[in-house]
Amino acid sequence: TFHTKKMSNPAVLSPVMRYGQAFVEAMNACFELFEAHLLTIHAPFLKLLKELQAVTRQLQTICAHAKRSKNASLSKYAPNLKRSLESLLFCVKQMLLEHSKQ
């Protein structure tokens, strides 16, 4: 939130949202690989999830800022980015639920 307020220039946030969505989609595509190796690399995977959580929180904050500022160049990226973030969240939840049963 502090960084979003300080760097609220659309010229900065627009590429962050565009490439943030590409990053989230790439992470979502990698979860099959992560799931296959979750039991063998448990500690590094949990560290990765904690870092990923910080990134997704910041991207959610930027999406909220885009909606609040009503800037057209930012608002066009927000729906797709939020959808990608939601998909990633459900993927992580499902994977953790499946592995907690084992």
N, C-alpha and C positions, 0 to 999 in steps of 0.2 A: 504493500500500500504506500509506503513512504517513497519507494522508487517510482511508482506510477504517478504520484503527485508531482514528484520532482522532474520526471521525464515524460510529461504529458503531451509532448509534441507529436502530432499525428505522423510526421515524417519518421519518427523513431518507432512509435507503437505499431504502425501499419506493417512494416516488415517483421516485427516481433510476432504479431498475430499470424501472419502468413506462414512464416517458417516455424512458428510454434505448432501450428496445426500439422505441418509436415513431420515434425519431430514426434508429436503425439501419435500420429498414424504409424510411423516407423516403429515406435515402441509397442504399439498394439500388435503389429505384425510379428514382432519378436517374441511375443508371449508364449507361443507354442514351443519355441526353443527353451525359454526359461522354465516352462512347465516340465519339460522332459528332464531338466537338470536341477530342479528345485531341491530335491532331497540330498544331492551330492554337494551343492554349493549354497547351502542354506544361509549362512551368515553373510556372505557377500550379496546375496540376493535381497536380504532384508535391508541391507545398507542402501542398495540401489532403489528399493521401494521408498525409503525415507527421503532420498534425494529427489526421486520422481514426484513425491507428494508435495515437496516445496515448489517444484516447477509448476505443477498443475494448479496449486493455489495461486501462484503469481499470475498465471494465464487466466484463471477465473476472475481475479481482481481486474486485470486489464479488460476483459470482456464486460465486466460491470461498469468500468470507467467509460468504455466505448458507448454503452447504452445510455449512461448518464449524460455524457457530453453531447450526444446526438450528432456526432461527427459522421458524415456519410462515408468518408474513406475508412474509418474504423468499423462502423456498424456493418459494413458488407462482409467483413470477415468473422464477426462475432457468432452468428448462428452455426456456421460450419465448425468453428473451433469448439464451441460448447458441445456440439453433437459428438465430436471426436473425443473430447474430454470425458463425456458421459460414457461413451463406449469403452474407453480405457478403464474407467472406474468399475464398470460391470465385469469386464474381463478379469481384472485383478481380484475382485470379490469372489467371482466364481472359482478362480484358480485356488485361492486361499481356502475357500470352503471345501473344495474337493480334496485338498491335501491335509486339511485338519481332520478329515474322516479316516485317513489312512493311519 
